[in-house]
């Protein structure tokens, strides 16, 4: 038979025997999925009534248990045993909060028991499981480039946006993401496309140009929710062009007076391909003012005048140029449509006097000189063409040939723009010298720039045959006669200056060379004959014949006989 024993320990005063939890430490607030650490020290005393009591670590308790309860302590969610650390009475517990709910508070309650001691009060440790930190960003759906907190887009274009809701770099799937802006009644939930990507589209055509707030919200259990994240959309005017210009459209135009000319404008949306012409504009008008020659405004600026819209969305400006005065004008054109870029054009318009061209043709015309002979007619033809009308014949002009104080009219008899006149030279005295007649042709027509040019008519002397004036011929004949006469006179004078003796000698020389009889007229009288000639009459007064005395008669007879013999010998 086995013997047993029972020890009875009797506490005389149970108030001195008690236990207590001391030095409680714990993580009060960590994010969801974090490990929470809890620690207490379990001690006992036998002199609890003393002041102060002496506390001894309990190393071998009957138990030290923990419980996780809701923050009100009404419901136990999880429980377990604390883990002793050593001989100092410390016990701890590490709890993974993944099984808890983020953004909630809980109570960690520790109970312990040691036989022979009164139970201590539980240790209560309130802790918070915070939701995991999150971030939200808005991105371009196509490029996935971050847009920050705003995006700019042209009116009428779509904006493709993607929301990335992430926690520590990991995109969160299964979240609830919505957006809201003033043009929808209730927030719209954004569907998840690729994992963690929430894409949606904004149609800017339902709004006007301006800045609008889009509020984005995202939430996921155990994660921080993002509420009303503000993302601004800046809708700007659509770019346009005016007659192809995206800046100020400038036109510099010169038109002839009374010429009809209209300006045409095309206001286009240049984001479309092909560029779309815009119609139904809010404004399409022009204003104008006249300018002084120095460029300053003359008078007041006109009121606005509407452009004319055609069926194909083209706008015409009819300035009534055919009735405007000559001068310079500035015209400002404005075209606009809501949500589209306003376009402005500036027209520098100059209305000028018309001009014409002329072509001169005339008898024997060389450059601007007509060469004719006295008695001939000079036909002058002046062809006029309207430069402002594709060089059409210019009719109705006044063409005047002014010679001295006399005006001659050139007429267009055939209505073909050729003005003619026949200039007669019968009454112009050019017998002794060429007559140079300066003239001027003036051309005048209303609304045209008048022109004039010089014309010279050279009237030549009458000609006995082509190229030789009669006056020169007569002068030449007279000159020849004068020369011949002068030669004859010269010869005569020269002959008169030669001594008679020399002349007779020359004649005798010619007769001798020609084997002719020498004429008595060439012979000089002998000395006896000379004495007879001088003194014969005086001797006759004395009744004497000097010829006989000197024997001149006998010599004459002998000479006559010799001449007969010479003549016979020649024969």
C-alpha positions in Angstrom: 0.0 0.0 0.0 1.4 3.3 -1.2 1.5 6.2 1.1 0.9 9.8 -0.1 1.1 13.1 1.6 -0.7 16.4 1.0 0.8 19.7 1.9 -1.6 22.4 3.0 -0.4 25.9 3.1 -2.5 28.2 4.9 -2.4 31.9 4.2 -3.3 33.8 7.2 -3.9 37.1 5.2 -4.7 36.7 1.5 -4.6 40.4 0.9 -0.8 40.3 0.9 -0.6 37.7 -1.8 -1.4 39.1 -5.2 -0.1 39.4 -8.8 0.3 42.3 -11.2 1.2 43.2 -14.7 3.9 45.8 -14.9 6.0 47.6 -17.6 3.5 47.2 -20.5 5.0 48.3 -23.8 3.5 47.9 -27.3 3.3 49.2 -30.8 0.4 51.7 -30.6 0.0 52.5 -34.3 1.4 50.6 -37.3 0.2 50.1 -40.8 -1.8 47.2 -41.9 0.3 44.1 -42.6 2.8 45.3 -40.0 3.9 43.1 -37.0 2.7 44.5 -33.7 4.9 43.8 -30.7 3.4 43.5 -27.1 5.3 43.0 -23.9 4.4 42.8 -20.2 6.1 41.8 -16.9 4.1 39.4 -14.6 5.1 39.8 -11.0 3.8 38.8 -7.5 4.1 40.0 -3.9 3.5 38.6 -0.4 3.3 42.0 1.2 0.9 43.8 -0.9 -0.4 45.7 2.1 3.1 47.2 2.8 4.1 50.4 1.3 5.7 49.8 -0.9 5.2 46.1 -1.5 8.0 43.9 -2.8 7.5 42.5 -6.2 9.0 39.3 -7.5 9.0 38.1 -11.1 6.8 35.1 -11.8 8.7 32.7 -13.9 6.3 29.7 -13.7 2.8 31.1 -13.9 -0.1 28.8 -14.4 -0.7 30.9 -17.6 -0.3 34.3 -19.3 -2.8 34.6 -22.1 -3.5 37.4 -24.6 -6.7 38.4 -26.5 -7.3 40.8 -29.3 -10.7 42.4 -29.0 -12.5 45.2 -30.8 -11.9 48.6 -29.5 -14.9 48.4 -27.2 -13.7 45.1 -25.7 -17.0 43.4 -26.6 -15.7 40.8 -29.0 -12.6 38.6 -28.9 -11.2 38.3 -32.3 -7.9 36.4 -31.8 -6.3 34.9 -28.6 -3.2 33.0 -27.6 -0.4 32.5 -25.0 2.2 35.1 -24.3 5.8 33.9 -24.7 8.1 34.1 -21.7 11.4 35.9 -22.3 13.5 34.5 -19.4 13.7 34.8 -15.6 12.7 38.4 -15.3 8.9 37.7 -15.6 8.7 39.3 -19.1 6.3 37.9 -21.6 5.7 39.1 -25.2 3.7 38.5 -28.3 4.2 39.5 -32.0 1.1 39.7 -34.0 0.8 40.0 -37.8 -1.9 42.6 -38.5 -2.7 41.2 -41.9 -5.7 39.4 -40.4 -7.0 42.7 -39.0 -8.6 45.5 -40.7 -6.8 48.7 -41.5 -7.9 52.0 -40.2 -9.4 50.3 -37.1 -8.5 50.3 -33.3 -8.2 47.2 -31.2 -7.5 46.2 -27.6 -4.7 43.8 -26.7 -5.7 42.2 -23.4 -3.3 40.1 -21.2 -4.6 37.9 -18.4 -2.3 35.8 -16.0 -2.7 33.4 -13.2 -0.5 32.0 -10.4 -2.0 29.6 -7.9 -1.8 30.9 -4.3 -2.0 34.5 -5.4 -5.0 36.7 -6.2 -5.5 37.2 -9.9 -4.2 40.5 -11.2 -6.2 42.9 -13.3 -5.8 42.4 -17.1 -3.3 44.5 -18.9 -5.1 46.6 -21.6 -3.1 47.9 -24.6 -5.1 49.9 -27.2 -3.5 49.9 -30.6 -4.4 51.2 -34.1 -4.0 49.3 -37.3 -3.6 52.1 -39.8 -4.4 51.7 -43.4 -1.4 51.2 -45.7 -0.2 54.5 -47.2 -1.2 55.0 -50.8 -0.5 57.4 -53.6 -2.6 58.5 -56.6 -1.4 59.9 -59.9 -2.9 60.8 -63.2 -1.1 59.8 -66.4 -1.5 60.1 -70.1 -3.0 56.9 -71.2 -1.0 56.7 -74.4 2.4 57.6 -73.2 1.9 56.9 -69.5 3.7 60.2 -68.8 2.7 61.8 -65.5 0.5 64.8 -65.9 0.9 66.2 -62.4 -2.2 67.9 -61.2 -3.4 69.4 -64.5 -3.6 68.8 -68.2 -4.2 71.2 -71.1 -6.2 70.2 -74.2 -7.9 71.9 -77.1 -11.6 72.3 -77.1 -13.4 69.5 -78.9 -10.6 67.0 -78.3 -10.7 63.9 -76.1 -8.5 63.6 -73.0 -7.4 60.0 -72.2 -6.4 59.7 -68.6 -5.2 56.8 -66.5 -5.3 56.8 -62.7 -2.6 54.8 -60.9 -3.5 54.0 -57.3 -0.5 52.5 -55.6 1.0 51.6 -52.3 4.8 51.6 -51.9 5.2 51.4 -55.7 2.8 48.5 -56.1 -0.3 49.3 -58.2 -3.4 48.3 -56.3 -5.9 46.1 -58.1 -9.5 45.7 -57.2 -9.8 49.2 -56.0 -12.8 51.4 -56.4 -11.9 54.5 -58.4 -14.3 57.2 -59.5 -14.2 60.6 -61.0 -16.6 63.5 -61.0 -16.9 66.9 -62.7 -19.5 69.5 -63.2 -20.9 68.0 -66.4 -22.1 64.7 -64.9 -24.8 64.1 -62.3 -23.1 61.5 -60.2 -19.5 60.2 -60.0 -18.6 57.6 -62.6 -16.7 54.5 -61.6 -13.6 53.9 -63.6 -13.2 50.3 -64.8 -9.9 48.6 -64.3 -8.0 47.8 -67.5 -4.6 46.4 -67.1 -3.9 45.4 -63.5 -3.8 48.5 -61.3 -4.6 50.9 -64.2 -7.9 52.8 -64.2 -8.5 54.6 -67.5 -11.2 57.0 -68.5 -11.9 59.6 -71.1 -13.0 63.3 -70.9 -14.8 64.8 -73.8 -14.0 68.5 -73.9 -16.7 69.3 -76.5 -19.3 69.2 -73.7 -17.6 72.2 -72.1 -16.4 75.6 -73.1 -13.0 77.0 -73.0 -11.9 77.3 -69.3 -10.4 75.5 -66.3 -12.4 72.7 -64.8 -11.9 70.5 -61.7 -12.1 66.8 -62.0 -12.4 65.1 -58.6 -10.9 61.6 -58.3 -11.5 59.2 -55.5 -9.9 55.8 -54.9 -10.3 53.3 -52.1 -9.3 49.7 -51.2 -9.7 47.8 -48.0 -6.9 48.2 -45.5 -5.4 51.0 -47.7 -5.6 54.7 -47.3 -8.5 56.1 -49.4 -7.9 59.1 -51.6 -11.0 61.3 -51.7 -11.6 64.1 -54.1 -8.1 64.3 -55.5 -8.2 67.5 -57.6 -7.1 67.3 -61.1 -7.5 70.4 -63.3 -8.4 70.3 -67.0 -7.5 73.5 -68.9 -9.5 73.6 -72.1 -8.1 76.1 -74.6 -9.3 77.5 -77.9 -8.8 75.4 -81.0 -6.1 76.8 -83.3 -7.3 78.3 -86.6 -6.0 79.9 -89.7 -7.3 82.7 -91.9 -6.4 82.2 -95.6 -3.6 79.9 -94.4 -2.1 82.3 -91.9 -2.0 81.4 -88.2 -1.0 84.9 -87.3 -2.2 88.3 -88.5 -3.3 87.9 -92.1 -2.0 90.9 -94.0 -3.1 91.8 -97.5 -1.6 94.7 -99.5 -3.7 95.3 -102.6 -3.8 98.0 -105.3 -6.8 98.3 -107.6 -7.7 100.6 -110.4 -10.2 103.3 -109.8 -13.7 102.0 -110.7 -12.4 98.4 -110.7 -14.6 95.9 -108.9 -12.7 93.7 -106.5 -13.9 91.4 -103.7 -11.8 89.8 -100.9 -12.5 86.2 -99.9 -11.7 84.6 -96.5 -11.5 81.1 -95.3 -11.5 80.6 -91.5 -10.4 77.0 -90.8 -9.9 74.6 -87.9 -6.3 73.5 -88.4 -6.6 70.5 -86.1 -8.7 68.6 -88.5 -7.3 66.9 -91.6 -8.1 68.2 -94.1 -8.6 71.5 -92.4 -12.2 72.2 -92.0 -13.7 75.5 -93.0 -15.8 77.0 -90.1 -19.2 78.4 -90.6 -22.0 79.8 -88.4 -19.5 82.2 -86.9 -20.3 84.3 -83.9 -18.6 87.3 -85.6 -17.6 87.9 -89.2 -17.3 91.6 -89.9 -15.0 94.4 -91.0 -14.3 98.0 -90.3 -12.5 100.5 -92.4 -11.1 104.0 -92.5 -9.4 106.2 -95.1 -5.8 107.3 -94.7 -4.0 110.6 -95.4 -0.9 110.3 -97.6 1.2 110.3 -94.4 -0.6 107.3 -93.0 -2.8 109.0 -90.4 -6.5 108.2 -90.1 -8.8 110.5 -92.1 -12.1 110.9 -90.4 -13.7 108.3 -88.1 -13.5 104.5 -88.2 -16.6 103.0 -89.7 -19.2 100.9 -87.9 -18.9 97.1 -88.1 -20.1 95.7 -91.5 -20.9 92.0 -91.8 -19.1 89.8 -94.2 -21.1 87.8 -96.7 -21.2 84.1 -95.9 -21.4 81.8 -98.9 -22.8 78.3 -99.1 -19.4 76.6 -98.7 -18.5 78.5 -95.5 -16.4 81.1 -97.4 -16.8 84.7 -96.4 -16.6 87.6 -98.9 -15.9 91.2 -98.4 -17.4 93.6 -101.0 -15.9 97.0 -100.3 -17.6 98.5 -103.4 -14.2 99.4 -104.8 -15.8 100.4 -108.1 -17.4 103.4 -106.4 -14.6 104.4 -104.0 -12.5 107.5 -104.4 -8.8 107.3 -105.3 -6.7 107.0 -102.1 -5.5 104.7 -99.4 -7.8 102.6 -97.1 -7.2 100.4 -94.1 -9.7 97.5 -93.6 -9.7 95.4 -90.4 -11.5 92.0 -90.6 -12.5 89.9 -87.6 -13.7 86.3 -87.6 -14.5 84.3 -84.5 -16.4 81.4 -83.2 -16.9 80.3 -79.6 -14.0 78.1 -78.4 -12.0 78.8 -81.6 -9.0 81.1 -81.9 -10.0 84.6 -83.2 -8.4 85.5 -86.5 -7.8 89.1 -87.7 -6.9 90.3 -91.1 -5.6 93.7 -92.2 -6.0 95.0 -95.7 -3.9 97.9 -97.0 -6.0 98.9 -100.0 -4.8 101.5 -102.5 -7.1 102.8 -105.3 -5.1 104.3 -108.0 -5.6 106.2 -111.3 -5.6 103.8 -114.3 -2.7 103.8 -116.7 -2.3 103.1 -120.4 0.4 102.2 -122.8 1.0 103.9 -126.1 2.8 102.9 -129.3 3.8 105.6 -131.8 4.0 104.9 -135.5 4.6 107.6 -138.2 6.0 108.2 -141.6 9.8 107.8 -141.5 9.8 107.6 -137.7 13.2 107.2 -136.1 12.8 107.1 -132.3 10.8 110.3 -131.6 11.6 112.1 -134.9 9.7 112.2 -138.1 11.8 112.9 -141.2 9.9 114.1 -144.4 10.5 116.2 -147.4 8.6 119.5 -147.9 5.4 118.7 -149.8 5.1 115.2 -148.3 2.5 114.4 -145.7 3.4 112.8 -142.4 0.9 110.3 -141.1 1.0 109.9 -137.3 -0.6 106.9 -135.7 -0.8 106.5 -131.9 -2.1 103.1 -130.6 -3.4 103.2 -127.0 -4.0 100.2 -124.8 -5.6 100.0 -121.4 -3.0 98.5 -119.0 -5.7 98.1 -116.4 -7.9 96.0 -118.7 -5.5 93.4 -120.2 -4.2 95.9 -122.7 -7.6 96.3 -124.4 -7.8 99.2 -126.9 -8.3 102.4 -125.1 -11.3 104.3 -126.6 -12.6 107.8 -125.9 -9.2 109.4 -125.2 -8.3 113.0 -126.1 -5.1 113.0 -128.1 -3.6 116.4 -129.1 -0.5 117.2 -131.1 0.7 120.7 -130.2 3.0 122.4 -132.6 3.8 125.9 -131.5 0.5 127.5 -130.6 -1.5 125.2 -132.9 -3.3 122.1 -131.6 -4.1 119.2 -133.9 -6.4 116.4 -132.8 -5.7 112.7 -133.4 -8.9 110.8 -133.9 -9.9 107.2 -133.5 -12.1 106.9 -136.6 -12.3 103.1 -136.5 -12.8 102.7 -132.7 -9.9 100.4 -132.5 -7.7 102.5 -130.1 -5.5 103.8 -132.9 -5.6 107.6 -133.1 -4.3 109.2 -136.3 -3.5 112.6 -137.9 -2.0 113.6 -141.2 0.5 116.4 -140.9 0.9 118.4 -144.1 4.1 120.2 -145.0 3.1 122.2 -148.2 3.1 125.5 -146.3 6.4 124.9 -144.6 9.2 126.8 -146.3 12.2 124.4 -146.4 13.6 125.5 -149.8 16.7 127.1 -148.4 17.1 125.0 -145.2 15.7 122.1 -143.2 12.9 123.1 -140.8 13.0 121.4 -137.4 9.5 121.6 -135.8 9.2 120.6 -132.2 5.9 119.2 -131.0 4.3 117.5 -128.1 1.6 114.9 -128.0 -0.7 114.9 -124.9 -3.1 112.0 -124.0 -5.9 112.7 -121.6 -8.7 110.4 -120.4 -10.9 110.6 -117.3 -9.6 108.2 -114.5 -6.4 107.7 -116.3 -3.0 109.1 -115.7 -2.4 111.7 -118.4 0.8 111.3 -120.5 2.7 113.5 -122.9 5.8 113.1 -124.9 7.9 115.1 -127.3 7.8 114.6 -131.0 10.1 116.3 -133.5 9.1 116.8 -137.2 12.1 117.5 -139.5 11.0 118.9 -142.9 13.7 118.5 -145.5 14.3 120.7 -148.5 12.7 119.9 -151.9 14.7 117.4 -153.9 15.5 117.4 -157.6 16.0 113.7 -157.3 15.9 111.5 -154.2 18.5 112.5 -151.7 19.6 115.7 -153.4 17.9 118.9 -152.6 17.0 121.3 -155.5 18.5 124.2 -153.7 21.8 122.4 -153.4 21.6 121.5 -157.1 21.1 125.1 -158.0 23.9 126.1 -155.7 26.1 123.5 -157.4 25.3 124.7 -160.9 25.8 128.3 -159.9 29.1 127.3 -158.3 30.2 125.5 -161.5 29.3 128.5 -163.6 31.1 130.8 -161.2 34.2 128.6 -161.2 34.3 128.4 -165.0 33.8 132.2 -165.3 36.5 132.8 -162.8 38.8 130.5 -164.7 38.1 132.3 -168.0 38.6 135.6 -166.3 41.8 134.4 -164.7 43.1 133.2 -168.1 42.2 136.4 -169.7 44.0 138.4 -167.0 47.0 136.1 -167.1 47.2 136.5 -170.9 47.0 140.2 -170.6 49.9 140.2 -168.3 52.2 138.4 -170.9 54.4 140.8 -173.0 53.4 140.9 -176.7 56.8 139.9 -177.7 56.5 136.7 -175.6 53.1 136.0 -177.0 54.4 136.3 -180.6 57.4 134.2 -179.9 55.0 131.4 -178.5 52.8 131.7 -181.6 55.8 131.6 -183.9 57.1 128.5 -182.0 53.7 126.8 -182.6 53.7 127.7 -186.3 57.2 126.5 -186.7 56.5 123.2 -184.9 53.4 122.9 -187.1 55.3 123.7 -190.2 53.0 126.6 -190.9 53.7 130.0 -192.4 54.5 132.5 -189.8 52.0 135.3 -190.0 53.3 138.8 -190.6 51.4 139.8 -187.5 53.9 137.9 -185.5 56.9 139.6 -186.9 58.3 142.8 -185.5 59.2 145.6 -188.1 62.8 146.1 -189.0 64.8 149.2 -187.8 64.3 150.8 -191.2 60.6 150.1 -191.1 60.4 151.4 -187.6 62.1 154.6 -188.7 59.7 155.0 -191.5 56.8 154.5 -189.2 58.0 157.2 -186.9 59.6 159.7 -189.3 58.0 158.8 -192.7 55.3 161.5 -192.5 57.9 164.1 -191.8 59.9 163.1 -194.8 56.8 163.2 -197.0 56.3 166.8 -195.9 59.7 167.5 -197.5 58.5 165.6 -200.6 60.9 162.8 -200.0 60.1 159.1 -199.5 62.0 157.7 -196.6 61.0 154.1 -197.7 62.8 154.5 -200.9 65.8 156.1 -199.3 66.1 153.2 -196.9 65.2 150.6 -199.6 62.2 149.1 -197.8 60.1 148.4 -200.9 62.8 146.2 -202.5 63.0 144.1 -199.2 59.3 143.6 -199.2 59.3 142.2 -202.7 62.1 139.8 -201.9 60.4 138.6 -198.8 57.2 137.9 -200.7 59.1 135.9 -203.2 60.7 133.8 -200.4 57.3 133.1 -198.8 56.0 131.8 -202.2 58.9 129.6 -202.5 58.5 128.3 -198.9 54.9 127.6 -199.5 55.6 125.7 -202.7 58.2 123.6 -200.9 55.8 122.7 -198.1 53.3 121.5 -200.6 
